[in-house]
Amino acid sequence: MDNTPKNILITGASKGIGRALALEAAKQQINVGLAARSEKELQEVQREIREAGGKAEIYTGSVSDEAFV
């Protein structure tokens, strides 16, 4: 069994499919980077992941902004 930590960055993680993907990845013990424009909504997703024992970090910004990317 491979014990190497798995990491994923999900854009649009505050709503819809992005949020669902983030929550599912965390259930599979994947460390999740959450990226979106709404910090408040990202904090809610991060809280849910952490309460379930997962790891998540927030990156607030827009992927259309070169300085963010």
C-alpha positions in Angstrom: 0.0 0.0 0.0 1.3 3.5 -0.9 1.4 5.7 2.1 2.5 8.8 0.1 0.3 11.8 1.0 -2.1 12.8 -1.8 -2.8 16.4 -2.5 -5.3 18.2 -4.8 -6.2 21.8 -5.6 -9.8 22.4 -6.5 -10.9 25.7 -8.1 -14.4 26.8 -7.6 -14.4 24.8 -4.3 -16.9 27.0 -2.5 -20.0 25.9 -4.4 -21.6 23.2 -6.5 -19.4 20.5 -8.1 -16.2 22.0 -6.8 -17.5 21.8 -3.2 -18.7 18.3 -3.7 -15.4 17.2 -5.2 -13.5 18.8 -2.3 -15.6 17.0 0.3 -15.3 13.6 -1.5 -11.5 14.0 -1.9 -11.2 14.7 1.8 -13.2 11.5 2.6 -10.6 9.6 0.6 -7.8 11.1 2.8 -6.6 13.5 0.2 -5.2 16.8 1.4 -7.3 19.5 -0.3 -6.5 23.0 -1.4 -9.6 25.0 -1.7 -9.6 27.9 -4.2 -12.4 30.3 -4.9 -13.3 34.0 -4.6 -15.6 33.7 -1.5 -13.5 33.4 1.6 -16.5 32.9 3.8 -17.8 30.0 1.8 -14.4 28.5 1.6 -14.1 28.6 5.4 -17.4 26.7 5.6 -16.1 23.9 3.3 -12.8 23.9 5.2 -14.6 23.6 8.5 -16.7 20.6 7.2 -13.5 18.8 6.0 -11.6 19.4 9.2 -14.6 18.3 11.4 -14.6 15.1 9.4 -10.8 14.6 10.2 -9.5 15.8 6.8 -7.0 18.5 5.9 -7.8 21.6 3.9 -6.2 24.9 3.1 -7.9 28.0 1.7 -6.7 30.1 -1.3 -9.0 33.1 -1.9 -8.8 34.6 -5.3 -9.8 34.3 -9.0 -8.0 32.0 -11.4 -8.6 34.6 -14.0 -6.2 36.9 -12.1 -2.6 36.2 -13.2 -1.2 37.4 -9.8 -3.3 34.8 -8.0 -2.3 32.0 -10.2 
